[in-house]
Amino acid sequence: MVVVQAAEFARFGVGSGWAFAIGHRVRWSECDPFGHANHRAYFEWFEEARNRYLETAELPALSAATPGPVMAETGIRYLRPLAYGDEILVTARTVRLGHTSFEMEYAVWRQGLCAEGRAVLILVVNATGEKTPLPEPLRRAMLARDPDAREAGRNERAPR
């Protein structure tokens, strides 16, 4: 998967408000017996987009001692099927920044919107399981890329 420039967005029908995308071609192994991209493939596409997004926002490389994002909740809404060989764009953006958590939205595009998803992630030190505040450089990078992201107060509510 390759990070795609915004100039490519129109070709895939990407709506407004998106600044980050990766390109992908649906693989045979991602399809079910009916020829549709399987639901699990979307989660993998979103994960790859999230990881690439966070890398470009300069989240430190993951390790047992370095804080990293842990999934608290996720969901997908499927709008149009995709099939083997389809060229797609997968977009990612931050919509909420809390003290130790953040919420992201994702979308899959091919001649318009095909699926949309969301995830709430908590920054955790993997070695201890301890929640940790989002580092200011990461926060600034996310807000610079997604200026419409809401900043939650310091007394954020834990994700359900």
URGIQUI-V816695 format. One record per helix or strand of 2 or more residues. SS is the DSSP state (H for helix, E for strand). FROM is the first residue (numbers start at 1). LEN is the number of residues. If there is no record, write none. Layout:
ss;from;len
SS;FROM;LEN
SS;FROM;LEN
//
This chain:
ss;from;len
E;2;3
H;6;7
E;21;5
H;28;3
E;36;2
H;39;18
E;67;12
E;87;11
E;101;9
E;113;13
E;130;2
H;136;10
E;150;2
//
